[in-house]
Amino acid sequence: MFITWITGKKSLTELARDHRCHRNTLARRFTWCWWIQPPTTPDAHRIYDQIFLDGTYLNGGCLLIASTTDHVISWHWCQKENKAAYTALLEPLAPPLIVVIDGGQGAYSAIKALWPTTKIQRCLVHIQRNVRRNTTSRPRTDAGKAIYRIALNLTKVTTPEQAATWVTHLHDFNTVYRSYMDEKTYLPTTQRRGNKDWSFTHARVRKAYSQLEYAYKRGFLFTWLQPPHGSVEPKKLASTTNALEGGFNAPLKHQARLHRGLPIHRQRIALDWWLYLQTQAPDDPVRIAGHQQWGQHARQLAATVLETEIGNIHGHDDGRPATYDTAIDSTYSHSMGIRQGSVGR
């Protein structure tokens, strides 16, 4: 019943009405259930053709998710997307053949450190969004219209031949508009920063082109069209993180909205259970609760941690001093008083 509630669409009041009891009664019955933690131990030896990585922000913090097109592999809670957070997410996993990311530096740094042989595919939809952020969806200049059209055509590429044609169009744009993008505007003295007395006149168009050029030269655009050796299902490789964002992130945020009244730590547990049930072969929650002694193990661990923290701050029952103290003796001393004179006299 607990799992049905935290992973379903009904509120606690509606669930209590179905079972002909008060919501407080169910809340008391569910107290021990919050001590059960869903396991997060992915298969460390399985090599996937392709893994999708993405982070989403919720009330409980930032949630990083690794998934395939049809199931969740692993997840990790953190404060923000950075290398350390992605390292914690990726360390338990075997390096896949291809990993799809949205372009964040934290994910890229962790991948290069942990999976140096894994090929990287940038999400083409995110690249389009980055270009649109510079050109807007209705660019006014001819150069802006041309580079935005090239970006939109990126997701229409489905074959290596079409990819070659797209690259040709990108090179043609650089040939036609290079002098346009290199135009400079000299700034008045009041607008200068440091020693720089000029700026690019068409900086946004230049930046949009640079984003596409950078991704192409690094080999991040068409990795999915060149399957690495050993790929089991090369025809199922994807070029975007839509499978993760639409298949798991969107329903996950919907679950968070359904249980928005829960405290943050309980909302995390509810979302952890939802994610665990989206893994490829989740175990029976009742069996998991039995392995964890129906919450008693977590209770004992929490009590031990709390006792240690209290001892570190306020002192221990056996007379040992506190580990964390102000280093100021608060007991009375007759020698305490205002000192007079000067040092060294």
C-alpha positions in Angstrom: 0.0 0.0 0.0 2.9 2.4 0.8 4.6 1.9 -2.5 1.2 2.3 -4.3 0.8 5.6 -2.6 4.2 7.2 -3.1 4.6 6.0 -6.7 0.9 6.5 -7.7 -1.3 9.4 -8.4 -3.6 9.3 -5.3 -3.2 11.5 -2.3 -3.0 10.1 1.2 -6.6 11.3 1.8 -7.9 9.5 -1.2 -6.1 6.4 -0.3 -7.4 6.5 3.2 -11.0 7.0 1.8 -10.6 3.9 -0.3 -9.6 1.9 2.8 -12.2 3.4 5.0 -9.9 5.0 7.5 -8.5 8.4 8.4 -5.4 9.7 6.7 -3.6 10.0 10.1 -4.1 6.3 10.6 -2.4 5.5 7.3 0.4 8.0 8.2 1.1 6.2 11.4 1.0 2.8 9.6 3.5 4.1 7.1 6.0 5.5 9.7 8.3 2.5 9.6 8.2 2.4 5.7 10.2 5.6 5.5 13.2 3.8 7.0 13.4 1.4 4.0 15.8 2.5 1.3 15.6 1.2 -2.2 18.8 -0.4 -3.4 21.0 1.6 -5.8 23.5 -1.1 -6.9 23.6 -1.2 -10.8 25.3 -4.1 -12.6 28.9 -3.0 -12.6 29.9 -5.4 -15.4 27.2 -4.8 -18.0 28.4 -2.8 -21.0 25.6 -0.8 -22.7 25.6 0.4 -26.3 24.4 3.8 -25.3 23.7 5.6 -22.0 21.9 8.9 -21.5 22.9 11.3 -18.8 21.0 14.3 -17.6 20.3 16.3 -14.4 17.0 17.8 -13.3 16.4 20.2 -10.4 13.7 19.4 -7.8 12.9 20.7 -4.3 15.2 18.0 -2.8 18.2 19.3 -4.9 19.7 18.2 -8.2 19.0 14.7 -9.4 21.4 13.1 -11.9 20.0 10.1 -13.9 21.7 7.6 -16.1 19.4 5.6 -18.3 18.8 3.7 -21.5 15.9 4.2 -23.8 13.6 2.0 -21.7 14.9 1.8 -18.1 16.8 3.6 -15.4 20.3 2.4 -14.7 21.4 4.6 -11.8 20.8 8.0 -10.1 22.5 10.3 -7.7 21.4 13.3 -5.6 23.6 16.4 -5.4 23.5 20.1 -4.9 24.5 21.0 -8.5 25.8 19.5 -11.7 29.6 19.3 -11.5 32.4 16.8 -12.0 32.3 15.4 -8.5 28.6 14.7 -8.7 28.8 13.0 -12.1 31.8 11.0 -10.9 29.7 9.6 -8.0 27.0 8.7 -10.6 29.4 7.0 -13.1 31.9 5.3 -10.9 29.8 2.2 -10.2 29.0 1.7 -14.0 31.1 0.0 -16.7 32.1 2.3 -19.6 29.5 2.2 -22.3 30.3 2.5 -26.0 28.5 5.8 -26.4 27.2 8.4 -23.9 24.7 11.1 -24.7 25.0 14.4 -22.7 23.5 17.8 -22.9 26.8 19.6 -23.1 27.5 20.4 -19.4 31.1 20.7 -18.4 30.7 18.6 -15.3 29.5 15.5 -17.2 32.2 15.9 -19.9 35.0 16.1 -17.3 33.8 13.1 -15.4 33.4 11.0 -18.6 36.9 11.9 -19.8 38.3 10.9 -16.4 36.4 7.7 -15.8 35.5 6.5 -19.4 38.3 7.8 -21.7 37.5 5.3 -24.4 33.7 6.1 -24.5 32.5 8.1 -27.5 30.5 11.2 -26.7 27.3 12.3 -28.5 26.0 15.8 -27.8 22.2 16.1 -27.6 21.3 17.8 -30.9 18.2 19.3 -29.4 20.3 21.1 -26.7 22.6 22.4 -29.4 19.6 23.8 -31.3 18.5 25.5 -28.1 21.9 27.1 -27.6 21.9 28.4 -31.1 18.3 29.8 -30.7 19.4 31.5 -27.5 21.8 33.6 -29.6 19.8 34.1 -32.9 16.2 33.9 -31.4 13.6 31.9 -33.2 12.9 34.8 -35.6 16.3 36.2 -36.6 16.3 39.4 -38.6 19.6 39.4 -40.4 20.4 37.1 -43.3 23.3 35.6 -41.4 21.1 34.9 -38.4 18.5 33.2 -40.6 21.1 31.1 -42.3 22.8 29.8 -39.2 19.5 29.2 -37.5 18.3 27.2 -40.5 21.5 25.1 -40.4 20.9 24.4 -36.7 17.3 23.3 -37.3 18.4 20.9 -40.1 20.7 19.2 -37.6 18.0 17.0 -36.2 16.8 16.1 -39.7 20.1 14.2 -40.5 19.6 10.5 -40.5 22.4 9.1 -42.7 26.1 9.7 -43.1 25.5 11.2 -46.5 23.1 13.8 -45.0 25.6 14.5 -42.3 28.3 15.3 -45.0 25.8 17.6 -46.7 25.1 19.4 -43.4 28.8 19.9 -42.8 29.2 21.3 -46.3 26.5 23.9 -45.5 28.3 24.8 -42.3 31.5 25.4 -44.2 29.7 27.4 -46.9 28.3 29.6 -44.2 31.7 30.3 -42.8 33.0 31.1 -46.3 30.1 33.5 -47.1 29.8 35.3 -43.7 33.4 35.2 -42.4 34.1 38.8 -43.0 30.6 39.7 -41.6 31.3 37.8 -38.4 34.8 39.4 -38.1 33.4 43.0 -38.2 34.4 45.0 -35.1 32.8 48.0 -33.4 35.1 50.3 -31.5 33.7 51.3 -28.1 33.7 54.7 -26.5 35.9 55.1 -23.4 32.9 54.7 -21.0 32.0 51.3 -22.3 35.5 49.7 -22.4 36.5 46.8 -20.2 40.1 46.6 -19.4 42.4 47.2 -22.3 39.9 46.0 -24.9 38.5 49.0 -26.9 36.4 47.0 -29.4 33.9 44.1 -29.6 32.5 42.0 -32.5 29.6 43.7 -34.1 27.7 40.5 -34.7 28.7 38.7 -31.6 25.6 36.5 -31.3 25.8 35.2 -34.9 29.5 34.6 -34.4 28.8 32.7 -31.2 26.0 30.6 -32.8 28.4 29.5 -35.5 31.2 28.8 -33.1 29.0 26.5 -31.1 28.2 24.4 -34.1 31.8 24.4 -35.3 33.1 23.4 -31.9 30.8 20.5 -31.6 31.5 19.3 -35.1 35.3 19.5 -34.8 35.3 17.7 -31.5 33.3 14.9 -33.1 30.2 15.3 -30.9 27.5 15.7 -33.6 27.3 12.4 -35.5 28.7 9.8 -33.2 25.4 7.9 -33.4 25.9 7.5 -37.2 29.2 5.8 -36.7 28.6 3.0 -34.2 31.7 1.8 -32.4 32.9 -1.7 -32.8 31.0 -4.1 -30.6 27.6 -2.3 -30.8 24.8 -4.9 -30.5 22.0 -2.7 -31.9 23.5 0.1 -33.9 20.2 1.0 -35.5 18.7 1.9 -32.2 21.4 4.6 -31.3 19.9 8.0 -30.7 21.2 11.6 -31.1 19.2 13.3 -28.3 18.4 12.8 -24.6 14.7 12.9 -25.4 14.3 9.3 -24.2 15.6 10.4 -20.7 13.9 13.8 -20.5 10.5 12.7 -21.8 10.6 9.1 -20.5 11.8 9.6 -17.0 12.4 13.3 -16.1 8.9 14.5 -17.0 7.1 11.7 -15.1 9.5 12.2 -12.2 8.6 15.9 -11.9 5.0 15.0 -12.1 5.4 12.6 -9.2 7.2 15.4 -7.2 4.2 17.7 -7.8 1.8 15.0 -6.7 3.7 14.7 -3.4 4.7 18.3 -3.0 3.5 18.4 0.6 6.0 15.9 1.8 9.2 17.0 3.7 12.2 17.1 1.5 13.9 14.0 2.9 10.7 12.0 2.4 10.1 13.3 -1.0 13.5 12.1 -1.9 12.7 8.6 -0.7 9.4 8.6 -2.7 11.3 9.6 -5.8 14.0 7.0 -5.1 11.3 4.3 -5.0 9.8 5.6 -8.3 13.2 5.5 -10.0 14.0 2.0 -8.5 10.8 0.6 -10.0 11.9 2.0 -13.4 15.0 -0.1 -13.4 15.2 -3.2 -15.6 14.6 -5.8 -12.9 13.4 -4.3 -9.6 13.0 -6.6 -6.7 9.9 -7.0 -4.6 9.7 -4.0 -2.1 8.5 -6.4 0.6 11.5 -8.6 0.1 13.7 -5.5 0.3 12.0 -4.4 3.5 12.7 -7.8 5.0 16.4 -7.7 4.1 16.5 -4.3 5.9 14.8 -5.8 9.0 11.7 -3.7 8.3 13.5 -0.5 9.0 15.2 -1.5 12.3 18.7 -1.5 10.8 18.3 2.1 9.6 16.8 3.1 12.9 19.8 1.7 14.8 22.2 3.3 12.4 20.5 6.7 12.7 20.5 6.4 16.5 24.2 5.6 16.5 25.0 8.6 14.3 22.9 10.9 16.4 24.5 9.7 19.6 27.9 10.3 18.1 27.0 13.8 17.0 25.6 14.7 20.4 28.8 13.4 22.1 31.0 15.4 19.7 29.1 18.6 20.5 28.1 18.3 24.2 30.5 15.8 25.6 30.3 12.0 26.2 28.6 10.1 29.0 31.9 8.5 30.1 33.4 12.0 30.9 35.4 12.4 27.6 35.3 16.0 26.4 33.4 17.2 23.3 35.2 16.7 20.0 33.9 20.0 18.7 34.3 22.8 21.2 34.8 26.6 21.4 38.3 26.1 22.9 37.4 28.6 25.6 37.3 27.5 29.2 34.0 28.6 30.6 34.8 27.8 34.2 35.6 30.5 36.7 39.3 31.4 37.2 40.5 34.0 39.8 43.2 35.1 37.4 40.8 36.3 34.9 40.9 40.1 34.6 42.1 43.1 32.6 45.8 42.9 31.8 47.8 46.0 31.9 51.3 46.9 30.6 53.0 46.3 27.3 54.6 43.2 25.8 58.3 42.9 26.2 58.7 45.4 29.0 
